[in-house]
Amino acid sequence: MSHEHPHPPSARADDLGRAFLVGIILNLAFVGIEGAFGVLAHSTALLADAAHNLSDVLGLVMAWGASALARRTPSSLHTYGFRRSTVLAALANAVLLLAAVGAVAWEAIGRFRAPTEPHGIMMMWVAAVGVAVNGVSALLFRRDSAHDANVRGAFLHLVADAAVSAGVVVAGAILWKTGWGWIDPATSLLVSAVVLVGTWSLLRDALHLAMDGVPRHIELGEVRAFLAGLPDVDAVHDLHVWAMSTTEVALTVHLVMPWRDCPPAFLAGLDHELEERFGIAHATVQLEPAADSTCARNQAGAL
């Protein structure tokens, strides 16, 4: 039994495309503003946030492109289509973020050795705009983040950006009141640490999916137990579950059972049960006759 879902473009997909476009434009404009004011204010915290926002802009572009590729129909060369591009986009995002974090941390350490005097008030105002921009951008993806890991990655990055910008606002206020110049590079390192934690999680999950790992929301033992509990199933083997994309999961399995003249009745609804229980939308099941079944004896006699 094989089961295939066509996924034609939908109105929601168009809405998601517009959300990506608006998010990219808003964040790209803010990166330019924040970077310029970071130079004017001699603030590594603003420059750190700008670098992080720039990496997120590129991440949004890759996520958008992967989302569009995933909707392309399969071909004779790519029989699964381009669904796996969403996993590759997540992996590329993680590598990009790690590079950005390293560059920002290196600059902040240099500022400890050769400190400057940032402008606290300017830091506060620019970072406050960042809170608003990232907050609005995150809301654009909130709905789809619940069921699409590719979109959820973009959503969580934007939420983290809003939180990081809020931290820069606090750092600017402390700098304004105290004049402590070390607050600025210290905030940059703190920003880098926060981003590193989220990036490591993204890198780990993306590598897991790229290596055909079982998606983390699926417990393989529960899937095996469900299949073993089907009527007349004697054994379950060669069970494989992997992610075709960040939203679609595939399964192949061999079920050993007494073979009769007609297929077992549970096959008709098995694909629906797997999708409802575990979110597995693409299932391929091979039936094998049990050793003592009539079908197995007939096959042995024919040999």
Sine and cosine of phi, psi and omega as CSV:
sin_phi,cos_phi,sin_psi,cos_psi,sin_omega,cos_omega
0.00,0.00,0.77,-0.64,0.11,-0.99
-0.83,-0.56,0.44,-0.90,-0.06,-1.00
-0.65,-0.76,0.78,-0.63,-0.05,-1.00
-0.73,-0.68,0.74,-0.68,0.05,-1.00
-0.97,-0.26,0.86,-0.51,0.19,-0.98
-0.97,0.26,0.57,-0.82,0.00,-1.00
-0.80,-0.60,0.98,0.20,-0.02,-1.00
-0.95,0.32,0.37,-0.93,0.05,-1.00
-0.85,0.53,0.59,-0.80,-0.04,-1.00
-0.78,-0.63,0.17,-0.99,0.04,-1.00
-0.89,0.45,-0.57,0.82,0.00,-1.00
-0.92,0.39,-0.59,0.81,0.05,-1.00
-0.90,0.44,-0.62,0.79,0.06,-1.00
-0.91,0.42,-0.65,0.76,0.05,-1.00
-0.88,0.47,-0.65,0.76,0.01,-1.00
-0.92,0.40,-0.62,0.78,0.06,-1.00
-0.88,0.48,-0.66,0.75,0.04,-1.00
-0.92,0.40,-0.59,0.81,0.03,-1.00
-0.89,0.45,-0.68,0.73,0.06,-1.00
-0.87,0.49,-0.70,0.71,-0.03,-1.00
-0.89,0.46,-0.73,0.68,0.00,-1.00
-0.90,0.44,-0.69,0.72,0.01,-1.00
-0.88,0.48,-0.65,0.76,0.00,-1.00
-0.91,0.41,-0.71,0.71,-0.02,-1.00
-0.89,0.45,-0.72,0.69,-0.01,-1.00
-0.88,0.48,-0.73,0.68,-0.07,-1.00
-0.95,0.30,-0.56,0.83,0.03,-1.00
-0.91,0.40,-0.66,0.75,0.04,-1.00
-0.90,0.44,-0.65,0.76,-0.02,-1.00
-0.93,0.36,-0.57,0.82,0.05,-1.00
-0.85,0.52,-0.70,0.71,0.03,-1.00
-0.88,0.47,-0.70,0.72,0.00,-1.00
-0.91,0.41,-0.74,0.68,-0.06,-1.00
-0.92,0.39,-0.64,0.77,0.03,-1.00
-0.90,0.45,-0.68,0.74,0.00,-1.00
-0.90,0.44,-0.70,0.71,0.00,-1.00
-0.95,0.32,-0.49,0.87,0.07,-1.00
-0.89,0.46,-0.64,0.77,0.06,-1.00
-0.93,0.37,-0.70,0.71,-0.02,-1.00
-0.90,0.44,-0.61,0.79,-0.05,-1.00
-1.00,0.01,-0.02,1.00,-0.06,-1.00
0.82,0.58,0.67,0.74,-0.10,-1.00
-0.93,-0.36,0.92,-0.39,0.09,-1.00
-0.95,0.32,-0.43,0.90,0.04,-1.00
-0.90,0.43,-0.69,0.72,0.05,-1.00
-0.92,0.40,-0.66,0.75,0.02,-1.00
-0.91,0.41,-0.60,0.80,0.05,-1.00
-0.89,0.45,-0.70,0.71,0.01,-1.00
-0.91,0.41,-0.63,0.78,0.02,-1.00
-0.90,0.44,-0.67,0.74,0.03,-1.00
-0.89,0.46,-0.66,0.75,0.03,-1.00
-0.91,0.42,-0.67,0.74,0.03,-1.00
-0.90,0.44,-0.60,0.80,0.03,-1.00
-0.90,0.43,-0.67,0.74,0.03,-1.00
-0.90,0.45,-0.56,0.83,0.04,-1.00
-0.94,0.33,-0.56,0.83,0.09,-1.00
-0.87,0.50,-0.75,0.66,0.04,-1.00
-0.89,0.46,-0.59,0.81,0.06,-1.00
-0.90,0.43,-0.65,0.76,0.05,-1.00
-0.89,0.45,-0.65,0.76,0.03,-1.00
-0.88,0.48,-0.72,0.69,0.00,-1.00
-0.91,0.41,-0.66,0.75,0.01,-1.00
-0.90,0.44,-0.64,0.77,0.03,-1.00
-0.90,0.44,-0.74,0.67,0.01,-1.00
-0.88,0.48,-0.67,0.74,0.01,-1.00
-0.91,0.41,-0.62,0.78,0.03,-1.00
-0.88,0.47,-0.64,0.77,0.03,-1.00
-0.93,0.36,-0.68,0.73,0.01,-1.00
-0.89,0.46,-0.60,0.80,-0.05,-1.00
-0.90,0.43,-0.37,0.93,-0.01,-1.00
-1.00,0.01,-0.07,1.00,0.02,-1.00
-0.94,0.34,0.58,-0.82,-0.04,-1.00
-0.96,0.29,0.50,-0.87,0.03,-1.00
-0.88,0.47,0.38,-0.93,0.03,-1.00
-0.74,-0.67,0.02,-1.00,0.00,-1.00
-0.93,0.36,-0.36,0.93,0.04,-1.00
-1.00,-0.06,-0.51,0.86,-0.01,-1.00
-0.80,-0.60,1.00,0.08,-0.14,-0.99
-0.94,0.34,-0.31,0.95,0.12,-0.99
-0.99,-0.12,0.08,1.00,-0.09,-1.00
0.96,0.26,-0.55,-0.83,-0.03,-1.00
-0.87,-0.49,0.55,0.83,-0.04,-1.00
-0.88,0.48,-0.59,0.81,-0.07,-1.00
-0.91,0.41,-0.23,0.97,0.01,-1.00
-0.87,0.49,-0.46,0.89,0.03,-1.00
-0.92,0.39,-0.58,0.81,0.05,-1.00
-0.93,0.36,-0.68,0.73,0.01,-1.00
-0.90,0.44,-0.58,0.81,0.04,-1.00
-0.90,0.43,-0.66,0.75,0.04,-1.00
-0.89,0.45,-0.64,0.77,0.02,-1.00
-0.91,0.41,-0.69,0.72,0.03,-1.00
-0.90,0.43,-0.61,0.79,0.05,-1.00
-0.87,0.50,-0.68,0.74,-0.02,-1.00
-0.90,0.44,-0.70,0.71,0.01,-1.00
-0.90,0.44,-0.66,0.75,0.01,-1.00
-0.89,0.46,-0.68,0.74,0.00,-1.00
-0.92,0.40,-0.62,0.78,0.03,-1.00
-0.88,0.47,-0.65,0.76,0.03,-1.00
-0.90,0.44,-0.67,0.74,0.00,-1.00
-0.90,0.43,-0.67,0.74,0.01,-1.00
-0.88,0.47,-0.68,0.73,0.01,-1.00
-0.88,0.47,-0.67,0.75,-0.01,-1.00
-0.91,0.41,-0.68,0.74,-0.02,-1.00
-0.92,0.39,-0.69,0.72,0.00,-1.00
-0.89,0.46,-0.64,0.76,0.03,-1.00
-0.89,0.46,-0.68,0.73,0.02,-1.00
-0.91,0.42,-0.65,0.76,-0.02,-1.00
-0.91,0.42,-0.65,0.76,0.03,-1.00
-0.89,0.46,-0.63,0.78,0.06,-1.00
-0.89,0.46,-0.58,0.82,0.02,-1.00
-0.94,0.35,-0.46,0.89,0.09,-1.00
-0.90,0.43,-0.61,0.79,-0.01,-1.00
-0.97,0.23,-0.55,0.83,0.01,-1.00
-0.76,-0.65,0.98,0.22,-0.13,-0.99
-0.93,0.37,0.49,-0.87,0.13,-0.99
-0.87,-0.50,0.04,-1.00,0.01,-1.00
-0.92,-0.40,1.00,-0.07,0.01,-1.00
-0.92,0.39,0.32,-0.95,0.05,-1.00
-0.99,-0.11,0.95,-0.31,-0.09,-1.00
-0.87,0.48,-0.68,0.73,-0.05,-1.00
-0.90,0.43,-0.68,0.73,0.02,-1.00
-0.89,0.46,-0.66,0.75,0.05,-1.00
-0.84,0.54,-0.70,0.71,-0.05,-1.00
-0.88,0.48,-0.75,0.66,-0.08,-1.00
-0.92,0.39,-0.70,0.71,-0.02,-1.00
-0.91,0.41,-0.69,0.72,0.02,-1.00
-0.91,0.42,-0.55,0.83,0.05,-1.00
-0.89,0.46,-0.62,0.78,0.09,-1.00
-0.89,0.46,-0.61,0.79,0.03,-1.00
-0.89,0.46,-0.62,0.78,0.06,-1.00
-0.86,0.51,-0.70,0.71,-0.03,-1.00
-0.92,0.39,-0.73,0.68,-0.04,-1.00
-0.88,0.47,-0.74,0.67,-0.02,-1.00
-0.94,0.35,-0.56,0.83,0.04,-1.00
-0.91,0.42,-0.72,0.69,0.03,-1.00
-0.90,0.45,-0.68,0.73,0.01,-1.00
-0.88,0.47,-0.66,0.75,0.01,-1.00
-0.89,0.46,-0.62,0.78,0.00,-1.00
-0.88,0.47,-0.48,0.88,0.00,-1.00
-0.90,0.43,-0.44,0.90,-0.07,-1.00
-0.95,-0.32,0.03,1.00,-0.11,-0.99
-0.87,0.49,-0.68,0.73,-0.07,-1.00
-0.90,0.44,-0.74,0.67,-0.08,-1.00
-0.98,0.19,-0.25,0.97,-0.04,-1.00
-0.92,0.39,-0.31,0.95,-0.05,-1.00
-0.95,0.32,-0.43,0.90,-0.09,-1.00
-0.77,-0.64,0.05,1.00,0.00,-1.00
-0.78,-0.63,0.93,-0.37,-0.06,-1.00
-0.91,0.42,-0.54,0.84,0.03,-1.00
-0.90,0.45,-0.71,0.70,0.03,-1.00
-0.94,0.33,-0.60,0.80,0.00,-1.00
-0.89,0.46,-0.59,0.81,0.06,-1.00
-0.87,0.49,-0.69,0.72,0.03,-1.00
-0.90,0.43,-0.67,0.74,-0.02,-1.00
-0.89,0.46,-0.73,0.68,-0.03,-1.00
-0.92,0.39,-0.57,0.82,0.06,-1.00
-0.90,0.44,-0.66,0.76,0.00,-1.00
-0.93,0.37,-0.63,0.78,0.06,-1.00
-0.90,0.44,-0.67,0.74,0.03,-1.00
-0.89,0.45,-0.62,0.78,0.03,-1.00
-0.88,0.48,-0.66,0.75,0.02,-1.00
-0.88,0.47,-0.65,0.76,0.01,-1.00
-0.92,0.39,-0.64,0.77,0.01,-1.00
-0.90,0.43,-0.68,0.73,0.04,-1.00
-0.88,0.48,-0.61,0.80,0.05,-1.00
-0.90,0.45,-0.60,0.80,0.06,-1.00
-0.90,0.44,-0.59,0.81,0.04,-1.00
-0.92,0.38,-0.58,0.81,0.07,-1.00
-0.86,0.51,-0.72,0.69,0.01,-1.00
-0.89,0.45,-0.67,0.74,0.02,-1.00
-0.89,0.46,-0.64,0.77,0.04,-1.00
-0.89,0.45,-0.62,0.78,0.02,-1.00
-0.91,0.41,-0.68,0.74,0.02,-1.00
-0.90,0.43,-0.68,0.74,0.01,-1.00
-0.89,0.45,-0.65,0.76,0.00,-1.00
-0.89,0.45,-0.65,0.76,-0.07,-1.00
-0.99,0.14,-0.54,0.84,-0.14,-0.99
-0.95,-0.33,-0.46,0.89,-0.08,-1.00
0.97,0.23,0.23,0.97,-0.01,-1.00
-0.96,0.27,0.97,-0.22,-0.04,-1.00
-0.92,0.40,-0.44,0.90,-0.03,-1.00
-0.94,0.34,-0.26,0.96,0.02,-1.00
-0.86,0.50,-0.61,0.79,-0.07,-1.00
-0.91,0.42,-0.83,0.56,0.04,-1.00
-0.91,0.41,-0.51,0.86,0.05,-1.00
-0.90,0.44,-0.65,0.76,0.06,-1.00
-0.90,0.44,-0.61,0.79,0.03,-1.00
-0.87,0.49,-0.69,0.73,0.01,-1.00
-0.92,0.39,-0.60,0.80,0.04,-1.00
-0.91,0.42,-0.68,0.73,0.06,-1.00
-0.85,0.53,-0.72,0.70,-0.02,-1.00
-0.87,0.49,-0.65,0.76,0.00,-1.00
-0.91,0.42,-0.67,0.74,0.01,-1.00
-0.89,0.46,-0.71,0.70,0.00,-1.00
-0.91,0.42,-0.62,0.79,-0.02,-1.00
-0.88,0.47,-0.65,0.76,0.00,-1.00
-0.88,0.48,-0.75,0.66,0.01,-1.00
-0.91,0.41,-0.60,0.80,-0.02,-1.00
-0.93,0.37,-0.64,0.77,0.02,-1.00
-0.88,0.48,-0.66,0.75,0.03,-1.00
-0.90,0.44,-0.68,0.73,0.03,-1.00
-0.89,0.45,-0.69,0.72,0.00,-1.00
-0.89,0.47,-0.69,0.72,0.00,-1.00
-0.88,0.47,-0.73,0.68,-0.03,-1.00
-0.92,0.39,-0.64,0.77,-0.01,-1.00
-0.91,0.40,-0.67,0.74,0.05,-1.00
-0.90,0.44,-0.63,0.78,0.02,-1.00
-0.86,0.51,-0.73,0.68,0.00,-1.00
-0.94,0.34,-0.61,0.79,0.00,-1.00
-0.90,0.44,-0.47,0.88,0.02,-1.00
-1.00,-0.03,0.34,0.94,0.02,-1.00
0.88,0.48,0.56,0.83,0.08,-1.00
-0.94,0.33,0.40,-0.91,0.07,-1.00
-0.92,0.39,0.80,-0.60,0.02,-1.00
-0.80,0.60,0.61,-0.79,-0.17,-0.99
-0.92,0.40,-0.34,0.94,0.00,-1.00
-1.00,0.10,0.00,1.00,-0.01,-1.00
-0.92,-0.40,0.76,-0.65,0.08,-1.00
-0.99,-0.15,0.94,-0.34,-0.11,-0.99
-0.86,0.50,-0.59,0.81,0.01,-1.00
-0.88,0.48,-0.60,0.80,0.02,-1.00
-0.93,0.36,-0.63,0.78,0.05,-1.00
-0.89,0.45,-0.71,0.71,0.01,-1.00
-0.88,0.47,-0.68,0.74,-0.01,-1.00
-0.90,0.43,-0.63,0.78,0.03,-1.00
-0.89,0.46,-0.72,0.69,-0.01,-1.00
-0.92,0.39,-0.64,0.77,0.01,-1.00
-0.92,0.40,-0.42,0.91,-0.02,-1.00
-1.00,0.06,-0.01,1.00,0.04,-1.00
-0.93,0.37,0.47,-0.88,-0.05,-1.00
-0.82,0.57,0.76,-0.65,0.11,-0.99
0.94,0.34,0.10,1.00,0.02,-1.00
-0.98,0.19,0.86,-0.51,-0.01,-1.00
-1.00,0.00,-0.54,0.84,-0.05,-1.00
-0.38,-0.92,0.42,-0.91,0.05,-1.00
-0.81,-0.59,0.80,-0.60,0.06,-1.00
-0.55,-0.83,0.17,-0.99,-0.05,-1.00
0.79,0.62,0.70,0.71,0.04,-1.00
-1.00,0.08,0.84,-0.54,0.02,-1.00
-0.75,-0.66,0.75,-0.66,0.06,-1.00
-0.76,-0.65,0.78,-0.62,-0.01,-1.00
-0.51,-0.86,0.22,-0.98,-0.03,-1.00
-1.00,-0.07,0.85,-0.53,0.12,-0.99
-0.97,0.23,-0.49,0.87,0.05,-1.00
-0.42,-0.91,-0.13,-0.99,0.04,-1.00
-0.97,0.23,-0.05,1.00,0.01,-1.00
-0.81,-0.58,-0.26,0.97,-0.10,-1.00
-0.87,-0.50,0.67,-0.74,-0.06,-1.00
-0.85,-0.53,0.63,-0.77,0.01,-1.00
-0.88,-0.47,0.38,-0.92,-0.01,-1.00
-0.60,-0.80,0.64,-0.77,0.23,-0.97
-0.76,-0.65,0.57,-0.82,-0.05,-1.00
-0.35,-0.94,0.47,-0.89,0.14,-0.99
-0.95,-0.33,0.78,-0.63,0.05,-1.00
-0.92,-0.39,0.83,-0.56,0.03,-1.00
-1.00,-0.09,0.80,-0.60,-0.07,-1.00
-0.31,-0.95,0.35,-0.94,0.07,-1.00
-0.88,0.48,0.79,-0.61,-0.06,-1.00
-0.99,-0.14,0.80,-0.60,0.03,-1.00
-0.95,-0.30,-0.15,-0.99,-0.04,-1.00
-0.94,0.35,-0.45,0.89,-0.02,-1.00
-0.82,-0.58,0.41,-0.91,-0.02,-1.00
-0.89,0.46,0.46,-0.89,0.03,-1.00
-0.89,0.45,0.53,-0.85,-0.09,-1.00
-0.91,0.43,-0.46,0.89,-0.08,-1.00
-0.92,0.39,-0.30,0.95,-0.02,-1.00
-0.87,0.49,-0.56,0.83,-0.07,-1.00
-0.88,0.48,-0.56,0.83,-0.05,-1.00
-0.93,-0.37,0.08,1.00,-0.09,-1.00
-0.91,0.41,-0.65,0.76,0.00,-1.00
-0.88,0.48,-0.64,0.77,0.02,-1.00
-0.92,0.39,-0.65,0.76,0.00,-1.00
-0.90,0.43,-0.68,0.74,0.01,-1.00
-0.89,0.45,-0.61,0.79,0.00,-1.00
-0.95,0.31,-0.65,0.76,-0.02,-1.00
-0.94,0.35,-0.67,0.75,-0.09,-1.00
-0.99,0.17,-0.64,0.77,-0.18,-0.98
-0.81,-0.58,-0.08,1.00,-0.03,-1.00
0.97,0.26,0.41,0.91,0.02,-1.00
-0.99,-0.10,0.95,-0.32,-0.13,-0.99
-0.99,-0.15,-0.21,0.98,-0.04,-1.00
-0.80,-0.60,0.98,-0.17,-0.08,-1.00
-0.87,-0.50,0.67,-0.74,0.11,-0.99
-0.80,-0.61,0.86,-0.51,-0.09,-1.00
-0.87,-0.49,0.78,-0.62,0.08,-1.00
-0.94,-0.34,0.80,-0.60,0.02,-1.00
-1.00,-0.07,0.72,-0.70,0.04,-1.00
-0.85,-0.52,0.70,-0.72,-0.01,-1.00
-0.94,0.33,0.63,-0.78,0.10,-0.99
-0.92,0.39,0.40,-0.92,-0.11,-0.99
-0.87,0.49,-0.54,0.84,-0.06,-1.00
-0.99,-0.15,0.22,0.98,-0.04,-1.00
-0.99,0.12,0.34,-0.94,0.02,-1.00
-0.87,0.49,-0.64,0.77,-0.02,-1.00
-0.89,0.46,-0.68,0.73,-0.01,-1.00
-0.91,0.42,-0.65,0.76,0.01,-1.00
-0.92,0.40,-0.63,0.78,0.02,-1.00
-0.91,0.42,-0.64,0.77,0.03,-1.00
-0.90,0.43,-0.66,0.75,0.01,-1.00
-0.90,0.44,-0.64,0.77,0.00,-1.00
-0.91,0.40,-0.58,0.81,0.00,-1.00
-0.92,0.40,-0.48,0.88,0.02,-1.00
-0.98,0.20,0.00,0.00,0.00,0.00
